[in-house]
């Protein structure tokens, strides 16, 4: 009798552990950048937190360095649930949801405190909710940071200095419109762009300070201007198709881990900016720290009336953001 009981208990244990193994949730998470980049820091922190908190029942595989394609292609894969999550720069989202253009409006935010107050509040929540119509579950916001201009042709202090400069921009209608309004020649181009800069296919680019450091743009870009023209955000998203298959407890755990990872990454990113600027100067970049921001603002002031924002819902959200960041 004891033998039978032992055998039954062994079978039950086997079934239990086999069932547990089968219950592991696997997440494929895509980013376009390489390890050490802002997106990757958030992705790696999320992986660490969720695997720890789920005691191994949720496993994350990070696909980095554009191994899944550019950011638009990664988002398409999230829509189809080919991959479950992604951390993507805000710009490419406007192809899928024009509401995303609002945060990329030039000179919208004054500082990081204002960014956090707005994006972590009701307006940020409204934008994340809007993404559901395009097949994304918006979880939270991590960041690139405030964007600055670099080029290899001449110092830039005013918009007039931009004339004729071929500036790489991401695949975003609003980013292209900003640089057209400022008098440059914006050239949409997928990431990475080191070779194009090195060969002179483009004269310059615009990105946060960490990009200049991690991608070694100081080797091929002589001039930098601290324009801080756009606060560049990441939207941390999941496939809505996949999200709706998860149990409530699993969704809650994933959401909390991604939010905590985003908060960690934003703090980490901001804490390093002073040292980054010093490093870039030491590497020989000539930095214009006090450009004529008033002149830059004046050049882009009319963008709120462009076709990009003509959709009543988009325009209304833009006005709400502008009121909140006065």
MARVEX-146645 format. One record per residue: x, y, z of N, C-alpha, C in turn. Coordinates in steps of 0.2 Angstrom, whole numbers, plus 2048, in hexadecimal, padded with zeros to 3 digits. Each point is the difference from the previous one (the first is absolute). Layout:
! residues N
XYZXYZXYZ/...
! end
This chain:
! residues 326
8047FA8007FC806800804806800/8068008048048068018048017F9/8017FB7FC8038007FA7FC8047FB/7F97FE8007FC8037FC7FF808801/8008018077FF8078028068047FD/8067FD8018068037FE8008027F9/7FE7FB7FC8008007F97FB8067FE/7FA8008037FB8057FE803807802/8038018068038068028058037FB/8047FB7FD8068017FC7FD8037F9/7FA7FC7FE7FD8027FA7FD807800/7FD8018067FC807801806805800/8057FF8048068058008028027F9/8017FA7FC8038017F97FB8047FC/7F97FF8017FB8047FC800807802/8018018078008078028068047FD/8067FD8018068037FE8008017F8/7FD7FB7FD8008017F87FB8057FE/7FB8018047FB8057FF803807801/8048008068038078018058027FB/8037FB7FD8058017FB7FD8037FA/7FA7FD7FE7FC8027FA7FD807801/7FF8028077FD8068018048067FF/8077FF7FF8048067FF7FE8047FB/8008078017FE8057FB8068027FD/8018007FA8068027FC7FE8077FC/8058058027FF8067FD8068027FB/7FE8017FA8058037FB800807800/8058048028008078008058037FB/7FE8057FC8048027FB802808801/8068017FF8038078008058017FA/8008067FE8048017F9807801802/8028028068068038028057FA803/8068028018057FB803800800807/8037FB803801800808804806802/7FD8028068038078037FC8067FE/7FB7FF7FB7FC8057FE7FA801805/7FD8067FF7FA8018057FB7FB7FF/7FE7FE7FA7FA7FB8008037F9803/8067FF7FF8027F9802801800808/8028068038008008077F97FF803/7FB8037FD7F97FE8037FE7F97FF/8027FE7FA7FE7F97FE8037FB805/8078018018037FB8047FE801808/7FE8068027FE8008077F97FD800/7FC8017FB7F97FC8008017F9800/8057FD7FC8017F98008027FD807/8058048038027FE8077FA800805/7FC8068007FB8008057FA7FB7FF/7FE7FF7FA7FA7FB7FF8027F9801/8077FE7FE8027F98018017FF807/8028058048017FF8077F9800804/7FC8057FE7F98008037FB7FA7FF/8017FD7FA7FC7FB7FE8037F9802/8068008038047FA8028017FC7FA/8028037FA8017FC7FA7FB7FE7FC/7FA8028027FA7FE7FC7FF8047FA/8038068008008047FA8078017FE/8027FE7FA8068017FD8008057FA/8058048008018057FB8067FF7FB/7FF8017FA8057FF7FB8018077FD/8058048008018067FD8038007F9/7FD8037FB8038007FA8028077FF/8078017FF8038078008038017F9/8038068008048027FA7FD7FF7F9/7F98028007FD7FF7FA7FF7F97FD/8017FB8048007F97FD7F97FE7FE/7FB8048027F97FF7FD7FE8057FB/8048057FE7FF8057FC800807803/7FD8057FC8008078037FA800805/7FF8068037FB8018057F97FF7FD/7FF8027FA7F97FF7FD7FF7F97FF/8057FC7FE7FF7F97FF7FF7FC806/8038028057FF7FD8077F9801802/7FE8067FF7F98028027FB7FB7FD/8017FF7F97FC7FC7FC8007F9803/8057FE8028017F98037FC800807/8008058047FC8008067F98007FE/7FE8047FB7F97FF7FE7FD7F97FF/8057FD7FC7FE7F97FE8017FB806/8038028058027FB8068057FB7FE/8058027FB8067FC7FE805801806/8008068028038018077FB804805/8017FF8067FB802805801807802/8068038018028068028058047FD/8008078018058047FC801806804/8068038008018078028038047FA/7FB8057FF8018037F9800808801/8048037FC8008078007F98037FE/7FE8068037F98027FF7FF8027F9/8058027FC7FF8037F97FC7FB7FC/8037F97FF7FD7FC7FB7F97FE802/7FD8018067FA7FF8027FB8047FC/8028067FD7FB8047FD7FD7FD7F9/8047FB7FE7FE7FC7FA7F97FC802/8007FE8067FB7FC8027FA803804/8028068037FB803804802808800/7FD8047FD802807800800804806/7FC7FD805801803807807800803/8047FB7FE8078008028048067FE/7FE8047FB8038067FE800805805/7FC8008047FF805805806801805/8037FB8028068008058068037FC/8007FE7F98068037FD8008077FD/7FA8038038008087FE806803802/8038057FC8068038027FF805806/8058008048018048067FA800804/7FD7FA8017FA7FF804802800807/8057FC8028017FF807806804802/8008038068058048038067FC804/7FE7FB8038057FC8047FD7F9802/8047FC8037FF7F98017FA800805/7FF8048057FB8008057F98017FC/8008047FC7FA8017FC7FE7FA7FC/8057FD7FD7FF7FA7FC7FD7FB804/8037FF8067FD7FA8047F9802802/7FF8068027F98028037FB7FE7FA/8018027FA7FB8007FB8007F97FD/8057FC7FF8007FA7FD7FE7FA804/8018018077FE7FB8057F9802803/7FD8057FD7FA8028027FA7FF7FB/7FA8038017FB7FE7FC8018017F8/8048057FE8018017F98047FB7FD/8057FD8048047FB7FD7FC7FA800/7FB7FF8057FC7FA8007FB8007FA/7FE8067FE7FB8017FA8047FE7FA/8068027FF8047FE7FA8017F8800/8027FD8058017F98017FA7FC7FE/7FA8038027FA7FC7FF7FE8017F8/8028057FD7FE8017F98047FB7FC/8067FE8028037FB7FC7FD7F97FF/7FB7FF8047FC7FA8007FC7FF7F9/7FE8067FD7FD7FF7FA8057FE7FA/8068008018057FE7FB8037F9802/7FD7FD8058037F9802805800805/8018068048068008057FD801807/8037FD8057FE801807806804802/7FE8078018058058028017FF808/8067FE8028027FF807802806804/8058037FD8038068048058037FB/8038058038058047FC807800803/8057FE7FC8078018028038057FB/8068018008028067FC8077FF7FC/8008047FB8078027FD802806804/7FC8058018028068037FF8067FB/8028068028008067FB8058007FB/7FD8017FA8047FF7FA8048067FE/8077FF7FE8048067FE8037FE7F9/8028067FC8027FF7FA8088007FF/8027FB7FC8078007FE8018017F8/8068027FE8018007F98088017FF/8027FE7FA8078007FF8028067FB/7FC8057FF8028057FB801807804/7FC8028058018078037FC800806/8028058047FD8028077F98027FE/7FB7FE8047F98027FF7FE804807/7FE8067FF7FE8048067F98037FF/7FE8017F97F98027FF7FE7FC7FA/7F98007FF7FD7FD7FA8038017F9/8038067FF8038027FA8067FC7FF/8037FD8058067FC7FF7FF7F97FD/7F97FE8007FE7FA7FE7FF7FF7F9/8008067FC7FF8007F98047FB7FC/7FD7FB7FD8047FC7FB8027FA804/8007FF8068027FA8047FC7FA7FF/8027FB7FE7FD7FA8008007FC806/7FA8008047FF7FD8067FC7FA800/8037FB8037FC7F98007FB801806/7FA7FE7FE7FA7FF8057FD7F9800/7FD7FE8057FD7FA8007FA8007FC/7FD7FA7FF7FA8007FB7FA803804/7FF8068007FB8048047FE8067FC/7FA8017FF7FD8067FC802806804/7FF800807801806804807802800/8057FB8018078028008028037F9/7FE7FD7FB8018037F97FE8077FF/7FA8018037FD8077FF804805805/8027FE8058048048058068037FC/8047FB7FD8068037FD7FF8037F9/7FB7FF7FD7FE8047FA7FE807802/7FC8018067FF806802806804802/8057FD8038068038028058027FB/7FE7FD7FA8048027FA8067FB7FE/8007FA8038047FB7FE7FD7FB7FB/8047FB7FE7FE7FB7FB7FF7FA803/7FA7FE8047FF7FA8038007FA7FC/8047FB8028007FA7FC7FE7FA804/7FA7FD8007FE7FA8048057FA7FE/8027FD8058057FA7FF8007FC806/7FF7F97FF8007FB806807800803/8007FD8068058008058047F97FE/8078008018048058028038047FA/8048068018018047FB808802800/8047FD8048078028018038007F9/7FF7FB7FC8048007F97FD8067FC/7FA8018007FD8067FC803807802/8018008068038068038088017FE/8037FA8018078007FE8028017F9/7FB7FE7FC8018007F87FD8077FE/7FD8048047FD8067FE7FA8007FC/7FD7FA8007F97FF7FD7FB805803/8018018077FC805804805804803/7FF8078028048048038007FF808/7FA7FF8027FF8008077FA7FB802/7FE8018077FB7FC8037FE803806/7FA7FE8037FE8038077FE7FA804/8038008067FE7FB805803802807/7FE7FD8058028018078077FF801/8038028058078008018037F9801/7FC7FB8028037F98018017FD7F9/7FC8027FB8027FD7F98068037FE/8028068018078027FD8057FC804/7FF7FE8068067FD8048007F87FD/7FA7FD8018007F97FF8017FE7F9/7FE8047FB8017FF7F98068037FD/8048038048078047FF7FF8057FA/7FB8048007FF8057FB805805801/8048018068058058018067FE7FB/8007FA7FD8057FF7FB7FF8037F9/7FA8017FF7FE8027F97FB807800/7FF8038067FC806800804805804/8018057FD8048058047FC805804/7FA8027FE7FC8058037FA7FD803/7FF8038067F97FE8047FD806802/7FA8018007FC8058027FA7FE805/8008028067FC7FE8057F98037FF/7FD7FE7FB7F98037FE7FA7FD805/8017FA8027FB7FD8047F98017FD/7FF7FF7FA7FB8027FC7FA7FC801/8017F98017FA7FC8018027FB806/7FC7FF8058017FB8057FE7F97FC/8057FC8007FF7F97FC7FE7FB805/7FB7FD7FF7FD7FB8058007F97FD/8007FB8047FF7F97FD7F97FE803/7FC7FD7FC7FA7FD8028027F8801/7FE7FE8068027F98017F97FC7FF/8007FC7FB7F97FD7FE8007F8800/7FA7FE8007FF7F87FF7FB8007FB/8007FA7FD7FB7FE7FB7F97FF803/7FC8047FE7F98008037FD7F97FF/8017FD7FB7FE7F97FE8027FB805/8068018028047FB8057FD802807/8008078017FE8028077FA7FE802/7FB8007FC7F97FD8017FF7F9802/8067FC7FF8007F98018027FF807/8038058038047FF8077FB800806/8017FD8057FC800806802807803/7FB803804800806803806801804/8027FB8048068008058068017FC/8017FC7FA8068017FC8008067FC/7FB8037FE8008077FD802805805/7FE7FF806801805806808800801/8037FA8008077FF8028048037FA/7FE7FE7FA8048037FA800808800/7FA8028017FF808800804803805/8007FD8078048038058078007FF/8037FA7FD8077FF7FF8028057FA/7FC8017FB8028057FB800807802/7FB802805800806802806802805/8027FB8048068008048068017FC/8017FC7FB8058007FB8018077FD/7FA8037FE8008067FD803806804/7FD8008078028058058087FF801/8027FA8018077FF8018048027FA/7FE7FF7FA8048027FA8008087FF/7FA803801800807800805804805/8007FD8068058038058077FE7FE/8017FB7FE8077FE7FE8028047FA/7FC8017FB8028047FA801808802/7FC802804801807802806802804/8027FB8058058008048078017FD/8007FD7F98078007FD8018067FB/7FB8047FF8018057FB805805800/8028028078058058018077FD7FE/8017FA8028067FC7FE8007FF7F9/7FB7FF7FC8007FF7F98028067FC/7FD8068038028067FC808801801/8027FF8068078018018047FC7FC/7FE7FA8008047FB7FC8008027F8/7FB8027FE7FF8027F88058067FF/8008048058048067FF8087FE800/8017FB8048077FE8018027FC7F9/7FB7FD7FD8027FD7FA8008047FA/7FF8078018018057FB7FA8037FD/7FA7FE8027FA8037FD800807803/7FE8057FB7FF8078027F9801801/7FE8028067F98008027FE807801/7FA8017FD7FD8078017FA7FF805/8028028067FB7FF8067FB805800/8008057FD7FB8068017FE8027F9/7FD7FC7FC7FD8027F97FA805801/7FE8037FB7FB8058007F97FC800/7FE7FD8067FA7FC8007FA8047FF/8008068017FA8047FF7FF8007F8/8058017FC7FF8007F97FE7F97FD/8037FB8037FE7F97FF7F87FF801/7FE8028067F97FF8027FB8047FB/8038067FE7FC8047FB7FF7FD7F9/8057FC7FE7FF7FD7FA7FB7FA800/7FF7FD8057FC7FA8017F9801803/7FF8078017FA8028047F97FE7FD/8018007F97FA7FE7FC7FE7F97FF/8047FC8027FF7F87FF7FA7FE803/7FD8038057FA7FD8037FA8017FB/8018047FB7FA8017FB8017FC7FA/8057FC8008027FC7FA7FB7FA7FF/8007FD7FA7FC7FA7FF8017FB805/8067FF8028027FB8057FB800806/7FE8068027FC8008067F88027FE/7FE7FF7FA7FA8027FE7FA7FC803/8027F98017FB7FC8037FD803807/7FA8018007FD8038078037FD806/8007FA8008027FC807808802801/8048007FB807801800801807802/7FC8057FD8018078027FE801807/7FB7FD8027FD8018078057FE805/8037FA7FE8057FD805807805800/8028027FA8058058007FF806804/7FA8038007FF8068048007FE807/7FD7FA8028017FE807807800802/8047FD7FC8077FF802804807801/7FE8047FB8038078007FE804806/7F97FF8027FE8038068047FE806/8017F98008037FD806807802801/8038027FA8088018018018087FF/7FB804801802807800805802805/
! end
